[in-house]
Amino acid sequence: MAEATIRDIKGIDSLCTGCGACVAKCPTGTLGMARDTEGFDQPVLDAEACVSCGACLTCCQVVNPPSTSKPIRVVGCYASDPSARKAGSSGGVFGLLAGGVLSEEGVVFGAVYDAPTRSVVHRSTEDVELGRILRSKYVQSDAWNCYRRVRSALQDGRRVLFCGTPCQVAGLILYLGCRPEGLLTVDFFCHGVPSPGLFSDYVQLKERKRRSLVSDVTFREKAHGWREQHMRWYYADGSVEEEPSLDNCQYFFFVHDYSLRKSCYGCDLYSRHASDITLADYWLIDEENDDDLGTSLVLANTQAGESVLGSLKGRVAEVPAKDFDLSLYRHGYTMSKRKELFSILSNEGVEAACGDYFERECAKMARMNRLWNAGGGGTPCRPSQGSGTDR
């Protein structure tokens, strides 16, 4: 891609992460984002209106991989305040970071579920309450709509916390062209981003069956414990539906690599985060330190991140993070089922994909697990390291 030109934005195709930095950077508005046949947002160029200024390529992470760094400090911890810990999908650390920024009249950007569009979108605490930004959302959001607002808030001298996937954070930094003072970026160990189009179609399917609109959805409830993940669907008629996450097709397709964006399968950002702080579930916590209420693994990747992490002293309880190894979190995805899923979605629709096909795949996975366990191998299907907003 070293000799890339403006015309290559359209041709990046499977390498595109969907961060949308190119769209936000375009000074003439000739770049936009549109859903492809698999339901992923892709940059679309109005070639006739394009002035070939090349601004889009300056912030494309495929052309210009962002600078990254190894973690300075790694710690396991959780919010000492039980209510703060309960509010998050893991140890509640993101809520503490966000609270610190808000206490200084700053603004926080992150992913929320948007009922009118049946999608996960990026919004700020100027638009929604912080509680809606907390917790993991396993769908790709439209972060590019916030990049200009982040820049504007920084120019106004406000502190900003931006939380997103590793590629969204990388896209923001490339869009800004630097790491401005006052900006705190937070990402997480990302399992990949499932199709927003598939999610929207699935929500509509649920609504038709329930005969009521979905007003909210949470992907990881901890009422049954941190490790026993549950999804909870809230309907406009006041009813609530809850199910184990792995019993839900949306989560199953996500965690088993069926529905991820093409670029996720070759992504190496697990090992080179551009953010100040990286959050994750500390699944490998020692048993004696695990009370099943949620513990975060926190990586301070920059001096700014280390400073902010240090400011949490007294508000978090720390647990040992022994022998941390980034390679444990490497992406080892397989695309073997991806083509099959999207073919069924295209030819038979979401009801077939999330009905008979999902049930068949679940049965196959159950058989594999039984055989694996019978051989003394344990289960090959432990929970994902996540792709959410809060850890």
HUQUI-V495088 format. One record per pair of residues at least 6 apart in sequence whose ideal C-beta (glycine too) atoms are under 6 Angstrom apart, sorted by sequence separation. I is the first residue (numbers start at 1). J is the second residue. If there is no record, write none. Layout:
{{I | J} {I | J}}
This chain:
{{36 | 42} {57 | 63} {79 | 85} {88 | 94} {154 | 160} {207 | 213} {224 | 230} {234 | 240} {245 | 251} {246 | 252} {253 | 259} {300 | 306} {78 | 85} {85 | 92} {88 | 95} {101 | 108} {113 | 120} {114 | 121} {153 | 160} {207 | 214} {23 | 31} {33 | 41} {84 | 92} {87 | 95} {233 | 241} {344 | 352} {345 | 353} {372 | 380} {22 | 31} {111 | 120} {220 | 229} {221 | 230} {300 | 309} {344 | 353} {23 | 33} {34 | 44} {98 | 108} {150 | 160} {162 | 172} {232 | 242} {285 | 295} {369 | 379} {84 | 95} {111 | 122} {112 | 123} {203 | 214} {221 | 232} {31 | 43} {32 | 44} {150 | 162} {219 | 231} {230 | 242} {231 | 243} {9 | 22} {20 | 33} {78 | 91} {79 | 92} {282 | 295} {344 | 357} {31 | 45} {218 | 232} {230 | 244} {231 | 245} {109 | 124} {282 | 297} {30 | 46} {112 | 128} {169 | 185} {217 | 233} {229 | 245} {79 | 96} {107 | 124} {108 | 125} {120 | 137} {231 | 248} {279 | 296} {280 | 297} {107 | 125} {169 | 187} {216 | 234} {30 | 49} {107 | 126} {120 | 139} {122 | 141} {214 | 233} {215 | 234} {23 | 43} {30 | 50} {112 | 132} {121 | 141} {122 | 142} {22 | 43} {112 | 133} {120 | 141} {121 | 142} {122 | 143} {143 | 164} {166 | 187} {215 | 236} {278 | 299} {18 | 41} {28 | 51} {110 | 133} {159 | 182} {160 | 183} {161 | 184} {162 | 185} {163 | 186} {212 | 235} {213 | 236} {277 | 300} {122 | 146} {166 | 190} {212 | 236} {31 | 56} {143 | 168} {147 | 172} {165 | 190} {210 | 235} {212 | 237} {111 | 137} {154 | 180} {275 | 301} {276 | 302} {27 | 55} {147 | 175} {154 | 182} {273 | 301} {276 | 304} {277 | 305} {154 | 183} {276 | 305} {25 | 55} {26 | 56} {111 | 141} {289 | 319} {25 | 56} {98 | 130} {9 | 43} {22 | 56} {25 | 59} {10 | 45} {9 | 45} {109 | 146} {21 | 59} {22 | 60} {95 | 134} {6 | 52} {88 | 134} {89 | 135} {107 | 153} {9 | 56} {15 | 62} {87 | 134} {89 | 136} {6 | 54} {202 | 250} {12 | 62} {107 | 158} {106 | 158} {4 | 57} {106 | 159} {107 | 160} {108 | 161} {109 | 162} {110 | 163} {140 | 193} {104 | 159} {139 | 194} {271 | 326} {140 | 196} {329 | 385} {139 | 196} {101 | 159} {4 | 63} {270 | 329} {101 | 161} {139 | 199} {194 | 254} {270 | 330} {198 | 259} {270 | 331} {1 | 63} {98 | 161} {195 | 259} {267 | 331} {194 | 259} {226 | 292} {225 | 292} {226 | 293} {192 | 260} {193 | 261} {226 | 294} {265 | 333} {265 | 335} {192 | 264} {257 | 333} {119 | 196} {257 | 334} {258 | 337} {258 | 338} {119 | 200} {138 | 219} {118 | 200} {135 | 218} {136 | 219} {258 | 341} {136 | 220} {118 | 203} {187 | 273} {187 | 275} {186 | 275} {185 | 275} {185 | 276} {186 | 277} {187 | 278} {188 | 279} {189 | 280} {184 | 276} {188 | 280} {296 | 391} {115 | 215} {173 | 274} {113 | 216} {166 | 269} {66 | 170} {113 | 217} {170 | 274} {169 | 274} {249 | 354} {280 | 385} {281 | 386} {169 | 275} {66 | 173} {166 | 273} {66 | 174} {61 | 170} {249 | 358} {280 | 391} {279 | 391} {59 | 174} {59 | 175} {138 | 254} {24 | 144} {23 | 144} {18 | 140} {24 | 147} {20 | 144} {24 | 148} {255 | 384} {89 | 220} {189 | 329} {205 | 350} {205 | 351} {19 | 167} {202 | 350} {19 | 168} {201 | 350} {17 | 167} {21 | 171} {25 | 175} {24 | 175} {19 | 171} {202 | 354} {21 | 174} {21 | 175} {40 | 195} {39 | 195} {38 | 195} {39 | 196} {39 | 197} {39 | 198} {35 | 197} {90 | 281} {191 | 384} {191 | 385} {191 | 386} {189 | 385} {191 | 387} {189 | 386} {190 | 387} {188 | 386} {91 | 294} {93 | 296} {188 | 391} {68 | 272} {90 | 294} {91 | 295} {91 | 296} {93 | 298} {68 | 274} {76 | 282} {90 | 296} {66 | 274} {96 | 312} {78 | 295} {76 | 295} {77 | 296} {96 | 315} {40 | 261} {76 | 297} {75 | 298} {74 | 299} {163 | 389} {73 | 300} {71 | 299} {72 | 300} {71 | 301} {69 | 301} {73 | 306} {72 | 306} {80 | 315} {79 | 316} {80 | 317} {77 | 316} {78 | 317} {77 | 318} {75 | 318} {76 | 319} {76 | 321} {17 | 263} {75 | 321} {74 | 321} {14 | 262} {15 | 263} {138 | 387} {74 | 324} {136 | 386} {137 | 388} {136 | 388} {137 | 389} {135 | 390} {134 | 390} {111 | 389} {110 | 389} {94 | 390} {89 | 388} {89 | 390} {90 | 391} {88 | 390} {38 | 342}}
